[in-house]
Amino acid sequence: MFRTVVTKELKALLISRRFIGGWAACTVLILLSAWIGIGEYRRALAFYETGTGLAEEQLREATSWGRLELDVLRRPTPLEAFVAGTSADIGRSSPISTTVPVGLGGSLYEEDPIFALFRMLDLALIVQVVLSLFAILLTYDAVCGEKERGTLRLALACAVPRARYLAAKLVGCWLGLVVPLAIPGVAAVLLALAAGVPLG
């Protein structure tokens, strides 16, 4: 009976217009965030390589270590193509000199604080905001919708405990939420691999 309820719930979700619209929105947003993230990663990597080259050139040409001032850069991590994390918060460069303490600076929010309110579109934002709303949209009538249609009384007329019935509904709704996240997620990883992001 558990498998029957899960299958019924999953089929009902998959053929609904809410699911198709939500899946299309998740696909577009996840692929768009991956595309933006890959572009940001490439720009950060180019900035790192240019800055590191300049610092090495300054080190080669230095005649006095006491007056040498360098900016050491933090290498971007490949997973920043999917989730920006704290990379924009803490900055990417640290001054190295005899007068300034070592510490990461040059944050994106120091240059323009409006970015602190409207963060970068990445997978974390999509999961926190869009997928949460999508979960509410898909599951708000999982049980009460059955009651309104009159099928809840029919389902509970069988010898199925209520806890098992609710667990089956939960598993069916959960599977209905994993599908719109997993398929575009795999497509985003393939896009990153095709763009040359080193995920190994």
PEUR-V283913 format. One record per residue. N is the residue number from 1. SS is DSSP state (2 for helix, 1 for strand, 0 for the rest). Layout:
# PEUR-V283913
N_SS + N_SS
This chain:
# PEUR-V283913
1_0 + 2_2 + 3_2 + 4_2 + 5_2 + 6_2 + 7_2 + 8_2 + 9_2 + 10_2 + 11_2 + 12_2 + 13_2 + 14_2 + 15_0 + 16_0 + 17_2 + 18_2 + 19_2 + 20_2 + 21_2 + 22_2 + 23_2 + 24_2 + 25_2 + 26_2 + 27_2 + 28_2 + 29_2 + 30_2 + 31_2 + 32_2 + 33_2 + 34_2 + 35_2 + 36_2 + 37_2 + 38_2 + 39_2 + 40_2 + 41_2 + 42_2 + 43_2 + 44_2 + 45_2 + 46_2 + 47_2 + 48_2 + 49_2 + 50_2 + 51_2 + 52_2 + 53_2 + 54_2 + 55_2 + 56_2 + 57_2 + 58_2 + 59_2 + 60_2 + 61_2 + 62_0 + 63_0 + 64_0 + 65_0 + 66_0 + 67_0 + 68_0 + 69_0 + 70_1 + 71_1 + 72_1 + 73_1 + 74_0 + 75_0 + 76_0 + 77_0 + 78_2 + 79_2 + 80_2 + 81_2 + 82_0 + 83_0 + 84_0 + 85_0 + 86_0 + 87_2 + 88_2 + 89_2 + 90_2 + 91_0 + 92_0 + 93_1 + 94_1 + 95_1 + 96_1 + 97_0 + 98_0 + 99_0 + 100_0 + 101_0 + 102_0 + 103_0 + 104_1 + 105_1 + 106_0 + 107_0 + 108_2 + 109_2 + 110_2 + 111_2 + 112_0 + 113_0 + 114_2 + 115_2 + 116_2 + 117_2 + 118_0 + 119_0 + 120_0 + 121_0 + 122_0 + 123_2 + 124_2 + 125_2 + 126_2 + 127_2 + 128_2 + 129_2 + 130_2 + 131_2 + 132_2 + 133_2 + 134_2 + 135_2 + 136_2 + 137_2 + 138_2 + 139_2 + 140_0 + 141_0 + 142_0 + 143_0 + 144_2 + 145_2 + 146_2 + 147_2 + 148_2 + 149_2 + 150_0 + 151_2 + 152_2 + 153_2 + 154_2 + 155_2 + 156_2 + 157_2 + 158_0 + 159_0 + 160_0 + 161_0 + 162_2 + 163_2 + 164_2 + 165_2 + 166_2 + 167_2 + 168_2 + 169_2 + 170_2 + 171_2 + 172_2 + 173_2 + 174_2 + 175_2 + 176_2 + 177_2 + 178_2 + 179_2 + 180_2 + 181_2 + 182_2 + 183_2 + 184_2 + 185_2 + 186_2 + 187_2 + 188_2 + 189_2 + 190_2 + 191_2 + 192_2 + 193_2 + 194_2 + 195_0 + 196_0 + 197_0 + 198_0 + 199_0 + 200_0
